[in-house]
Amino acid sequence: METIINITVVDREGTEHKLEAPTDMNMNMMELCKSYELPVAGTCGGMAMCASCQIYVLTNHVPLIRSEDEQAMLDEAWHVEDNSRLGCQIQLTKKLDGLKVELAPYVEEESDDDW
């Protein structure tokens, strides 16, 4: 039985996007943002290995407790705040109805060619 929840995502320009999200497809926040073509890279495919899906949780729908792998990745990421989470680590459930998040600034990693 499909349940649709409503989530608000604030993009990097400050524009709010009202998203409808199914809870019966085993999706996470990174996948939801990508499905709406919001600028979330998700470079590692949701393995908590790149932080390109970092978001700031603006409501109390999601615990700010992070897994060891998520914390290790955020320890190496840019623009990390107390309310930072990796979107790929937040599964869409009925409890998230009304969630509001903001996309963290995107930082391209420097390559050896930049030197």
C-alpha positions in Angstrom: 0.0 0.0 0.0 1.6 3.2 -1.2 1.8 6.1 1.2 2.9 9.5 -0.1 4.6 12.0 2.3 5.4 15.6 1.8 9.0 16.8 2.2 10.4 20.4 1.6 13.9 20.7 0.2 15.6 24.1 0.2 18.1 24.3 -2.7 21.4 26.2 -2.6 19.8 29.4 -3.9 17.2 29.3 -1.1 14.3 28.2 -3.2 11.9 25.8 -1.4 10.8 22.7 -3.3 7.7 20.8 -2.1 8.3 17.1 -2.9 5.9 14.2 -2.8 7.7 11.0 -1.7 6.5 7.4 -1.8 7.3 5.4 1.3 6.9 2.0 -0.3 9.8 2.1 -2.7 12.7 1.8 -0.2 14.0 5.2 -1.3 16.3 7.5 0.6 16.6 11.3 0.6 19.4 11.3 -1.9 17.4 9.3 -4.4 14.3 11.5 -3.9 16.3 14.7 -4.6 17.8 13.1 -7.7 14.4 12.0 -8.9 13.2 15.6 -8.8 16.5 16.7 -10.5 17.7 18.7 -7.6 21.5 19.2 -7.6 22.6 16.3 -5.4 25.4 14.3 -6.9 25.2 11.0 -5.0 28.6 10.1 -6.5 29.1 6.9 -4.5 25.6 5.6 -5.2 24.4 5.8 -1.6 27.3 4.0 0.2 28.1 6.9 2.6 31.5 7.2 0.9 31.5 10.7 -0.7 29.3 13.2 1.2 28.0 14.7 -2.1 24.5 14.3 -0.8 25.0 16.1 2.5 21.9 17.9 3.7 21.0 20.0 6.8 18.0 18.7 8.7 15.8 21.7 9.6 13.0 19.9 11.5 13.1 17.3 14.2 11.8 14.4 12.0 15.2 12.8 11.7 17.5 11.9 14.5 20.9 13.6 14.2 22.6 10.4 15.5 24.8 9.1 12.7 26.2 5.6 12.0 29.9 5.1 12.3 30.4 5.1 8.5 28.3 8.3 8.1 30.2 10.1 10.9 33.5 9.0 9.4 32.5 10.5 6.0 31.2 13.7 7.5 34.5 14.1 9.5 36.2 14.5 6.1 33.5 16.6 4.4 33.2 20.4 3.9 30.5 22.6 5.4 29.5 20.1 8.1 27.1 21.5 10.7 25.6 19.9 13.9 22.4 19.1 11.8 24.3 17.6 8.8 23.3 14.2 7.6 24.0 12.3 4.4 20.8 12.1 2.4 21.6 8.5 1.3 21.4 7.5 5.0 17.9 8.8 5.6 15.3 6.2 4.4 11.9 7.6 3.5 9.3 6.5 6.0 5.8 7.7 7.1 7.5 9.4 10.1 9.2 11.9 7.8 6.0 13.5 6.6 6.6 17.3 6.9 10.4 17.0 6.9 12.3 20.1 5.8 16.0 19.9 4.8 18.5 22.2 3.0 21.1 21.1 0.5 24.6 21.7 1.8 27.0 23.7 -0.4 28.6 21.5 -3.0 32.4 21.4 -3.1 34.2 19.9 -6.1 37.3 18.0 -5.1 40.5 19.4 -6.5 42.3 17.2 -9.0 46.0 17.0 -9.5 45.4 19.1 -12.7 44.4 22.0 -10.5 47.9 22.4 -9.1 
